Amino acid sequence: MAVVHIPTQWRADVGADQLEVGGATLRQVIAALEARAPGIADRVLADGRLRPELAISINGAIAERGLIEPVPDGAEIYLIPAIGGGARDRGPRSPRAARSCHRRRGCGPRP
């Protein structure tokens, strides 16, 4: 059995913060999750493949083999959705700030 940790934003729909399910591969684990929490497979899969905006960690390593990734007994699995946001455009910089940036990091054309 593997312990699958449910992302915070999905927990209200799933009704748990983690589920224990069986399966020798990631495909089997997702099928077992779907049996316990209907609809979760739609959040994990698109067109029969893992969603590109979702990372899956098995025992601390990101799954790279997709649905055929082996899942050892007792595995800890984390479903990791993409996080949006970040720095926003603050508009044009002053010439002095642009020169300073170029000297420190070589960013952009020389002013």
Backbone bond lengths (Angstrom), bond angles and torsions (degrees), N, CA, C in turn:
res aa  C-N    CA-C-N  psi(-1)  N-CA   C-N-CA  omega(-1)  CA-C   N-CA-C  phi
1 M - - - 1.453 - - 1.534 109.08 -
2 A 1.314 115.42 144.26 1.464 122.33 177.21 1.525 108.63 -114.62
3 V 1.310 116.00 149.33 1.463 121.34 174.65 1.523 106.88 -100.71
4 V 1.332 115.73 119.42 1.463 121.67 -179.87 1.524 107.98 -104.22
5 H 1.324 115.82 120.41 1.458 121.81 179.34 1.523 108.43 -88.73
6 I 1.329 115.62 124.71 1.461 122.63 -175.42 1.531 109.03 -88.83
7 P 1.346 117.46 133.77 1.468 119.72 177.65 1.532 111.24 -59.39
8 T 1.298 115.77 146.28 1.470 121.87 -177.16 1.522 112.18 -51.72
9 Q 1.325 117.25 -43.81 1.460 120.16 -175.82 1.532 113.41 -71.26
10 W 1.313 119.20 -9.22 1.472 122.81 178.07 1.526 112.66 -103.58
11 R 1.312 117.78 -11.46 1.468 121.53 -169.96 1.523 113.90 -62.96
12 A 1.312 118.62 -35.93 1.470 120.08 179.60 1.530 110.34 -63.55
13 D 1.322 117.48 -39.48 1.466 121.12 179.65 1.527 111.89 -74.28
14 V 1.320 117.22 -35.89 1.459 121.55 -178.01 1.529 110.98 -80.42
15 G 1.325 116.04 -33.61 1.454 120.37 179.82 1.516 114.42 85.94
16 A 1.334 116.85 13.99 1.467 120.67 179.28 1.521 108.83 -159.32
17 D 1.330 115.64 159.00 1.466 118.98 175.94 1.530 111.41 -93.94
18 Q 1.337 116.45 -14.88 1.455 121.12 173.67 1.518 109.18 -156.60
19 L 1.333 114.73 152.95 1.456 121.03 177.84 1.521 108.48 -132.23
20 E 1.325 115.95 143.36 1.453 120.91 176.25 1.522 107.73 -102.74
21 V 1.330 115.49 120.76 1.466 121.02 -177.12 1.528 109.53 -137.64
22 G 1.318 115.52 161.17 1.448 121.08 178.23 1.517 111.26 -100.30
23 G 1.324 115.40 164.50 1.451 121.66 176.76 1.513 110.53 151.13
24 A 1.338 115.46 138.62 1.459 120.55 -179.93 1.517 112.20 -89.93
25 T 1.338 116.65 -18.86 1.466 121.58 177.62 1.518 108.72 -129.32
26 L 1.316 115.60 165.70 1.459 120.00 178.39 1.532 110.76 -60.77
27 R 1.339 117.60 -36.78 1.469 121.28 177.65 1.531 110.53 -58.61
28 Q 1.338 116.94 -44.67 1.459 120.80 -179.75 1.531 111.96 -68.49
29 V 1.315 116.41 -36.83 1.467 120.17 177.64 1.526 110.15 -64.44
30 I 1.328 117.60 -42.85 1.471 120.57 179.69 1.526 110.35 -65.56
31 A 1.331 117.82 -38.78 1.472 120.86 176.90 1.534 110.10 -62.64
32 A 1.338 117.16 -41.52 1.463 120.73 178.12 1.528 111.23 -66.61
33 L 1.345 116.82 -37.66 1.469 120.40 175.51 1.523 110.95 -61.60
34 E 1.321 115.59 -43.57 1.470 120.56 -179.64 1.528 111.21 -61.66
35 A 1.336 117.09 -36.53 1.460 120.71 177.80 1.530 111.52 -66.22
36 R 1.321 116.85 -33.88 1.470 121.38 -179.19 1.523 112.90 -86.45
37 A 1.337 116.68 -33.02 1.473 121.76 -176.69 1.530 108.37 -136.25
38 P 1.340 117.48 81.21 1.472 120.18 -177.10 1.529 112.06 -53.50
39 G 1.334 114.47 133.92 1.454 121.01 179.72 1.516 113.76 103.26
40 I 1.334 117.30 -17.14 1.462 118.85 -177.75 1.526 111.36 -68.39
41 A 1.323 116.99 -31.29 1.474 119.59 179.59 1.527 110.80 -61.44
42 D 1.333 117.81 -33.81 1.474 121.07 178.04 1.519 111.54 -65.19
43 R 1.320 117.54 -26.96 1.469 121.06 178.21 1.518 111.95 -81.49
44 V 1.333 116.37 -22.87 1.458 121.77 -176.13 1.533 112.19 -98.57
45 L 1.330 116.51 -33.02 1.463 121.58 -174.73 1.524 112.03 -115.46
46 A 1.320 115.35 149.69 1.464 123.34 171.26 1.526 106.63 -140.07
47 D 1.306 116.58 122.71 1.467 121.88 -178.91 1.532 111.75 55.24
48 G 1.332 116.76 38.93 1.448 121.19 176.75 1.521 115.42 76.30
49 R 1.331 117.65 8.87 1.470 122.09 179.35 1.514 108.99 -126.98
50 L 1.340 115.55 161.68 1.465 119.33 176.16 1.514 109.75 -63.88
51 R 1.311 116.24 137.94 1.465 120.08 177.91 1.528 109.53 -63.42
52 P 1.340 117.16 135.87 1.465 119.59 -178.61 1.525 113.62 -66.57
53 E 1.319 117.60 -22.73 1.463 120.52 -179.45 1.530 112.54 -86.84
54 L 1.327 116.90 7.86 1.459 121.78 -178.78 1.525 109.32 -121.11
55 A 1.318 116.19 130.82 1.466 120.85 172.69 1.521 107.09 -106.08
56 I 1.317 115.49 147.70 1.461 120.55 177.96 1.526 108.02 -126.45
57 S 1.316 114.42 125.13 1.463 121.27 179.39 1.523 108.75 -105.77
58 I 1.340 115.60 128.29 1.461 121.33 175.91 1.526 106.93 -117.51
59 N 1.320 115.42 114.34 1.470 121.70 -177.66 1.526 112.12 52.19
60 G 1.322 115.99 40.52 1.456 121.43 174.22 1.510 115.95 87.36
61 A 1.327 118.56 -1.46 1.470 121.76 179.10 1.526 109.25 -116.37
62 I 1.319 116.49 134.78 1.464 120.62 179.18 1.527 109.18 -67.95
63 A 1.330 115.61 129.29 1.467 121.62 179.05 1.522 108.93 -67.38
64 E 1.318 116.69 123.02 1.468 121.44 -177.82 1.520 113.07 -110.99
65 R 1.332 117.87 -9.95 1.459 120.91 -176.05 1.519 112.89 -99.68
66 G 1.311 116.58 9.59 1.459 120.14 177.72 1.520 111.94 69.53
67 L 1.318 116.11 -142.32 1.452 121.36 -173.60 1.525 113.86 -70.36
68 I 1.331 117.66 -15.11 1.465 119.66 178.70 1.535 112.06 -90.83
69 E 1.309 116.68 3.12 1.469 120.67 178.97 1.532 109.25 -58.60
70 P 1.331 118.01 126.31 1.468 120.24 178.13 1.531 111.05 -68.38
71 V 1.317 115.05 145.13 1.466 121.32 178.00 1.524 107.57 -121.65
72 P 1.330 117.41 108.77 1.463 119.07 179.81 1.526 111.66 -70.33
73 D 1.321 115.15 155.16 1.460 120.19 177.25 1.527 109.33 -60.54
74 G 1.318 116.46 135.99 1.461 121.46 -179.72 1.513 114.53 81.64
75 A 1.331 116.80 11.24 1.472 120.62 -177.37 1.524 111.89 -66.15
76 E 1.331 114.82 149.98 1.469 123.14 171.24 1.520 105.93 -103.86
77 I 1.327 116.74 118.65 1.463 121.77 -177.43 1.526 108.59 -116.34
78 Y 1.326 115.55 130.20 1.454 121.36 176.55 1.521 108.90 -116.91
79 L 1.334 116.11 129.06 1.462 122.82 173.13 1.517 106.37 -93.24
80 I 1.330 116.84 121.01 1.469 120.88 -171.64 1.522 109.96 -121.07
81 P 1.349 117.45 98.01 1.468 119.61 177.34 1.528 110.98 -71.09
82 A 1.319 114.81 155.52 1.467 120.30 177.00 1.522 109.54 -64.06
83 I 1.311 114.61 150.32 1.464 121.19 177.89 1.517 107.39 -111.54
84 G 1.332 117.02 125.75 1.461 120.94 179.92 1.509 111.08 -93.59
85 G 1.314 114.82 170.27 1.458 120.33 176.05 1.513 111.35 103.24
86 G 1.288 115.34 -165.93 1.452 120.72 -179.45 1.511 110.45 132.54
87 A 1.295 115.15 -156.23 1.462 120.81 -177.31 1.519 110.30 -67.39
88 R 1.281 115.86 141.68 1.460 119.54 176.87 1.521 108.93 -105.27
89 D 1.299 115.53 157.81 1.461 120.28 179.76 1.523 108.40 -68.50
90 R 1.279 115.86 123.60 1.463 120.50 -178.28 1.527 111.86 -99.01
91 G 1.322 116.70 9.21 1.457 119.60 178.71 1.518 111.60 88.25
92 P 1.307 116.62 -175.40 1.467 120.20 -176.59 1.529 111.25 -66.60
93 R 1.334 114.48 145.62 1.460 120.29 177.46 1.520 109.42 -93.29
94 S 1.306 114.55 159.10 1.456 119.11 176.95 1.529 108.43 -69.93
95 P 1.343 118.34 154.57 1.465 120.37 177.55 1.528 112.48 -57.00
96 R 1.330 116.45 -36.17 1.466 119.86 179.55 1.524 110.75 -64.64
97 A 1.337 117.59 -44.04 1.463 120.97 179.24 1.524 110.61 -65.30
98 A 1.316 117.69 -37.86 1.464 121.35 178.69 1.528 110.80 -64.29
99 R 1.331 117.98 -41.75 1.469 121.12 178.22 1.523 110.63 -63.80
100 S 1.321 115.98 -42.72 1.458 120.75 -179.66 1.526 110.44 -62.64
101 C 1.316 116.39 -42.85 1.465 120.96 179.45 1.524 109.71 -62.99
102 H 1.321 117.12 -43.06 1.457 120.83 -178.20 1.531 110.92 -63.90
103 R 1.317 117.10 -40.71 1.469 120.34 179.88 1.525 111.47 -65.97
104 R 1.330 116.98 -40.75 1.465 120.22 -176.77 1.519 113.31 -76.89
105 R 1.325 117.78 -44.61 1.458 120.76 -171.67 1.500 114.84 -124.62
106 G 1.297 118.55 -4.87 1.460 120.16 -178.65 1.502 112.69 69.03
107 C 1.337 117.81 31.61 1.463 119.14 -176.60 1.525 111.21 -88.68
108 G 1.280 114.91 131.16 1.449 121.69 174.69 1.527 113.18 71.83
109 P 1.340 115.93 174.75 1.454 119.99 178.26 1.518 110.91 -68.77
110 R 1.296 115.10 152.46 1.458 120.30 179.97 1.521 109.15 -68.56
111 P 1.329 117.96 129.30 1.481 121.10 -179.86 1.522 111.98 -72.86
